[in-house]
Amino acid sequence: MDIDPQLLEILACPLCKESVELTEDKKGLKCVKCKRIYPIKDGIPVMLIEEAIMEDEKKD
């Protein structure tokens, strides 16, 4: 399930307030500044800092 493009435009990283973009695998949203990846669960972005992982911690 893809994220609505209009929703993606208004979402921002809750930590640094920068924009987010869909990851290549479409399973998360990555902050363009701090590189935190917020998971997408059941088609819903989980924009909680404590749920995010850092890009270098990502497991495939």
DSSP file (Angstrom, degrees, kcal/mol; ACC not computed):
  #  RESIDUE AA STRUCTURE BP1 BP2  ACC     N-H-->O    O-->H-N    N-H-->O    O-->H-N    TCO  KAPPA ALPHA  PHI   PSI    X-CA   Y-CA   Z-CA
    1    1 A M              0   0    0      0, 0.0     2,-0.2     0, 0.0    42,-0.1   0.000 360.0 360.0 360.0 126.3    0.0    0.0    0.0
    2    2 A D        -     0   0    0      1,-0.1     2,-0.3     0, 0.0    24,-0.0  -0.522 360.0-110.7 -86.4 154.3    1.4    3.4   -1.1
    3    3 A I        -     0   0    0     -2,-0.2    -1,-0.1     1,-0.1    41,-0.1  -0.659  40.4-102.0 -80.8 137.2    1.3    6.5    1.0
    4    4 A D    >>  -     0   0    0     -2,-0.3     4,-2.3     1,-0.1     3,-0.5  -0.405  26.8-133.9 -57.5 126.7   -1.0    9.2   -0.4
    5    5 A P  H 3> S+     0   0    0      0, 0.0     4,-1.6     0, 0.0    -1,-0.1   0.831 105.6  54.6 -55.8 -34.3    1.3   11.8   -2.1
    6    6 A Q  H 3> S+     0   0    0      2,-0.2     4,-0.9     1,-0.2    -2,-0.1   0.882 108.8  48.0 -68.1 -37.1   -0.6   14.7   -0.5
    7    7 A L  H X> S+     0   0    0     -3,-0.5     4,-1.5     1,-0.2     3,-0.7   0.914 108.5  54.5 -66.8 -42.8    0.0   13.1    3.0
    8    8 A L  H 3< S+     0   0    0     -4,-2.3    12,-0.4     1,-0.2    -1,-0.2   0.843 103.0  58.0 -59.5 -34.6    3.6   12.7    2.2
    9    9 A E  H 3< S+     0   0    0     -4,-1.6    -1,-0.2    -5,-0.2    -2,-0.2   0.821 111.8  39.3 -65.6 -32.0    3.9   16.4    1.3
   10   10 A I  H << S+     0   0    0     -4,-0.9    -1,-0.2    -3,-0.7    -2,-0.2   0.639  92.7 100.1 -97.2 -14.2    2.7   17.5    4.8
   11   11 A L     <  +     0   0    0     -4,-1.5     9,-0.7     9,-0.1     2,-0.3  -0.442  49.1 179.5 -72.2 146.1    4.5   14.9    6.9
   12   12 A A  B     -A   19   0A   0      7,-0.2     7,-0.2    -2,-0.1    19,-0.1  -0.975  38.8 -89.4-143.2 155.1    7.7   16.0    8.7
   13   13 A C     >  -     0   0    0      5,-3.1     4,-1.8    -2,-0.3     5,-0.1  -0.477  32.1-143.3 -62.5 127.7   10.2   14.4   11.0
   14   14 A P  T  4 S+     0   0    0      0, 0.0    -1,-0.2     0, 0.0    33,-0.0   0.709  95.4  48.8 -69.6 -17.3    9.0   15.0   14.5
   15   15 A L  T  4 S+     0   0    0      3,-0.1    -2,-0.0     1,-0.1    33,-0.0   0.944 130.3  11.2 -85.9 -55.1   12.6   15.4   15.7
   16   16 A C  T  4 S-     0   0    0      2,-0.1     3,-0.1     3,-0.0    -1,-0.1   0.469  91.3-128.0-108.6  -2.1   14.2   17.9   13.3
   17   17 A K     <  +     0   0    0     -4,-1.8     2,-0.1     1,-0.2     0, 0.0   0.656  61.8 135.6  67.4  18.5   11.0   19.0   11.4
   18   18 A E        -     0   0    0      1,-0.1    -5,-3.1    -5,-0.1    -1,-0.2  -0.473  61.5 -86.0 -90.2 168.1   12.5   18.3    8.0
   19   19 A S  B     -A   12   0A   0     -7,-0.2    13,-2.2    -2,-0.1    14,-0.3  -0.257  38.6-141.7 -71.8 160.8   10.6   16.6    5.2
   20   20 A V  E     -B   31   0B   0     -9,-0.7     2,-0.3   -12,-0.4    11,-0.2  -0.870   9.4-157.7-121.1 155.9   10.5   12.8    4.8
   21   21 A E  E     -B   30   0B   0      9,-2.3     9,-3.3    -2,-0.3     2,-0.1  -0.956  30.2 -96.2-133.2 153.8   10.6   10.6    1.7
   22   22 A L  E     -B   29   0B   0     -2,-0.3     7,-0.2     7,-0.2     2,-0.0  -0.441  42.2-120.2 -67.8 135.5    9.5    7.1    1.1
   23   23 A T    >   -     0   0    0      5,-2.6     3,-1.4    -2,-0.1     5,-0.1  -0.292  27.1-105.6 -70.7 163.3   12.2    4.5    1.4
   24   24 A E  T 3  S+     0   0    0      1,-0.3    -1,-0.1     2,-0.1    -2,-0.1   0.864 123.1  48.2 -59.1 -37.8   13.1    2.3   -1.6
   25   25 A D  T 3  S-     0   0    0      1,-0.0    -1,-0.3     3,-0.0    -2,-0.0   0.498 106.8-129.6 -82.9  -2.2   11.3   -0.7   -0.2
   26   26 A K  S <  S+     0   0    0     -3,-1.4    -2,-0.1     2,-0.2     3,-0.1   0.742  79.7 111.4  61.3  26.5    8.3    1.4    0.6
   27   27 A K  S    S+     0   0    0      1,-0.1    13,-2.0    12,-0.0     2,-0.3   0.321  78.4  15.8-108.3   5.8    8.2    0.2    4.2
   28   28 A G  E     - C   0  39B   0     11,-0.3    -5,-2.6    -5,-0.1     2,-0.5  -0.984  67.6-114.3-164.8 171.5    9.2    3.4    5.9
   29   29 A L  E     -BC  22  38B   0      9,-2.7     9,-3.2    -2,-0.3     2,-0.5  -0.985  29.7-153.5-119.1 126.6    9.7    7.2    5.7
   30   30 A K  E     -BC  21  37B   0     -9,-3.3    -9,-2.3    -2,-0.5     2,-0.2  -0.862  14.7-126.5-107.5 131.6   13.2    8.6    5.9
   31   31 A C  E  >  -B   20   0B   0      5,-2.6     4,-0.8    -2,-0.5   -11,-0.2  -0.540  12.5-142.7 -71.1 134.7   14.0   12.0    7.1
   32   32 A V  T  4 S+     0   0    0    -13,-2.2    -1,-0.1    -2,-0.2   -12,-0.1   0.699  95.2  35.4 -73.0 -18.6   16.1   13.9    4.6
   33   33 A K  T  4 S+     0   0    0    -14,-0.3    -1,-0.1     3,-0.1   -13,-0.1   0.893 128.9  23.5 -99.4 -60.2   18.2   15.6    7.4
   34   34 A C  T  4 S-     0   0    0      2,-0.1    21,-0.2     1,-0.0    -2,-0.1   0.558  92.0-132.4 -90.7  -7.3   18.7   13.2   10.3
   35   35 A K     <  +     0   0    0     -4,-0.8    20,-1.2     1,-0.2     2,-0.2   0.642  49.0 154.4  66.9  18.1   18.2   10.0    8.3
   36   36 A R  E     - D   0  54B   0     18,-0.2    -5,-2.6    19,-0.1     2,-0.6  -0.541  35.9-142.3 -72.7 143.4   15.8    8.4   10.8
   37   37 A I  E     -CD  30  53B   0     16,-3.4    16,-2.0    -7,-0.2    -7,-0.2  -0.946   9.2-158.6-113.0 119.8   13.5    5.9    9.2
   38   38 A Y  E     -C   29   0B   0     -9,-3.2    -9,-2.7    -2,-0.6    14,-0.1  -0.840  23.4-121.7 -97.0 128.6    9.9    5.8   10.5
   39   39 A P  E     -C   28   0B   0      0, 0.0     7,-3.0     0, 0.0     2,-0.6  -0.261   8.9-139.4 -71.5 155.0    8.1    2.5    9.9
   40   40 A I  E     -E   45   0C   0    -13,-2.0     2,-0.5     5,-0.2     3,-0.1  -0.974  23.1-172.7-111.6 117.0    4.8    2.2    8.0
   41   41 A K  E >   -E   44   0C   0      3,-2.5     3,-1.8    -2,-0.6   -14,-0.0  -0.953  68.8 -15.1-116.9 123.2    2.6   -0.3    9.7
   42   42 A D  T 3  S-     0   0    0     -2,-0.5    -1,-0.2     1,-0.3     0, 0.0   0.850 129.6 -53.5  54.1  37.6   -0.7   -1.4    8.0
   43   43 A G  T 3  S+     0   0    0      1,-0.2    -1,-0.3    -3,-0.1    -3,-0.0   0.516 117.4 112.2  80.0   5.5   -0.4    1.5    5.6
   44   44 A I  E <   -E   41   0C   0     -3,-1.8    -3,-2.5   -41,-0.1     2,-0.2  -0.949  67.4-127.8-116.5 122.9   -0.1    4.0    8.4
   45   45 A P  E     -E   40   0C   0      0, 0.0     2,-1.0     0, 0.0    -5,-0.2  -0.498  14.4-145.8 -67.4 131.5    3.2    6.0    9.1
   46   46 A V        -     0   0    0     -7,-3.0     2,-1.1    -2,-0.2   -17,-0.1  -0.819  18.0-176.1 -99.8  95.0    4.3    5.7   12.7
   47   47 A M        +     0   0    0     -2,-1.0     2,-0.5    -9,-0.1    -1,-0.1  -0.364  34.6 127.4 -94.5  55.1    5.9    9.1   13.2
   48   48 A L    >>  -     0   0    0     -2,-1.1     3,-1.5     1,-0.1     4,-0.9  -0.947  58.2-140.1-112.2 130.4    7.2    8.5   16.8
   49   49 A I  G >4 S+     0   0    0     -2,-0.5     3,-1.0     1,-0.3    -1,-0.1   0.887 103.7  55.1 -56.0 -41.9   10.8    9.2   17.5
   50   50 A E  G 34 S+     0   0    0      1,-0.2    -1,-0.3    -3,-0.1    -3,-0.0   0.669 106.7  51.7 -69.5 -15.2   11.1    6.1   19.7
   51   51 A E  G <4 S+     0   0    0     -3,-1.5    -1,-0.2    -5,-0.1    -2,-0.2   0.594  92.6  97.0 -92.0 -13.9    9.8    3.9   16.8
   52   52 A A    <<  -     0   0    0     -3,-1.0     2,-0.3    -4,-0.9   -14,-0.2  -0.376  58.0-154.8 -77.3 152.7   12.4    5.3   14.3
   53   53 A I  E     -D   37   0B   0    -16,-2.0   -16,-3.4    -2,-0.1     2,-0.2  -0.916  24.4-108.6-120.6 154.5   15.6    3.6   13.5
   54   54 A M  E >>  -D   36   0B   0     -2,-0.3     3,-2.0   -18,-0.2     4,-0.6  -0.554  31.7-114.9 -78.9 148.9   18.8    5.2   12.1
   55   55 A E  G >4 S+     0   0    0    -20,-1.2     3,-1.2     1,-0.3    -1,-0.1   0.855 116.1  52.8 -53.5 -40.5   19.5    4.5    8.5
   56   56 A D  G 34 S+     0   0    0      1,-0.2    -1,-0.3   -21,-0.0   -21,-0.0   0.603 105.6  55.7 -74.8 -10.1   22.8    2.7    9.4
   57   57 A E  G <4 S+     0   0    0     -3,-2.0    -1,-0.2     2,-0.1    -2,-0.2   0.486  79.6 125.1 -94.0  -5.8   20.9    0.4   11.8
   58   58 A K    <<  -     0   0    0     -3,-1.2     2,-0.4    -4,-0.6    -3,-0.0  -0.293  48.1-153.9 -63.2 133.9   18.4   -0.7    9.2
   59   59 A K              0   0    0      1,-0.1    -1,-0.1    -2,-0.0    -2,-0.1  -0.911 360.0 360.0-109.5 135.2   18.2   -4.5    8.8
   60   60 A D              0   0    0     -2,-0.4    -1,-0.1     0, 0.0    -2,-0.1   0.437 360.0 360.0 -91.5 360.0   17.1   -6.0    5.5
